[in-house]
Amino acid sequence: MPIYEYHCTACGADFEKLVFGSNPEVTCEKCGSAGTEKKMSRFGTGRSSGADSSGTSGGSGCGGCSSSSCAGCH
């Protein structure tokens, strides 16, 4: 069962939802509005925020720095 990220167009809240089925009706957890949009998550695309198009990186998994830890990239 996948977890998707959503954005509410009514109140601007971002939230995650465990989804059952292929076309669920998702309402905002904050205001209850049905005006939600599924977001494209970085996890879903298979790319981290600092990854380059070649998929290579320096000393870390980020691709945007040479630190041995992604904690130094933020």
Residue pairs with C-beta under 8 A, 6 or more apart in sequence:
1 18
1 19
1 20
2 18
2 19
3 16
3 17
3 18
3 19
4 16
4 17
4 19
4 26
4 38
4 39
4 41
5 14
5 15
5 16
5 38
5 39
5 41
6 14
6 15
6 16
6 17
6 26
6 28
6 36
6 37
6 38
6 39
7 13
7 14
7 36
7 37
7 39
8 14
8 15
8 28
8 30
8 31
8 33
8 35
8 36
9 33
9 35
9 36
9 37
10 28
10 31
10 33
10 35
11 28
11 30
11 31
11 33
13 28
13 29
13 30
13 31
14 39
15 28
15 29
15 30
17 24
17 26
17 29
19 26
25 34
26 34
26 36
26 38
27 33
27 34
27 36
28 34
28 35
28 36
42 48
42 49
48 61
48 62
48 63
48 70
49 62
49 64
50 57
50 62
50 63
50 64
50 65
50 73
51 57
51 62
51 63
51 64
52 63
52 64
55 63
56 63
57 63
57 64
58 65
58 66
58 67
59 66
59 67
59 68
60 66
60 67
60 68
60 69
60 70
60 72
60 73
61 70
62 70
62 73
64 73
65 72
65 73
67 73
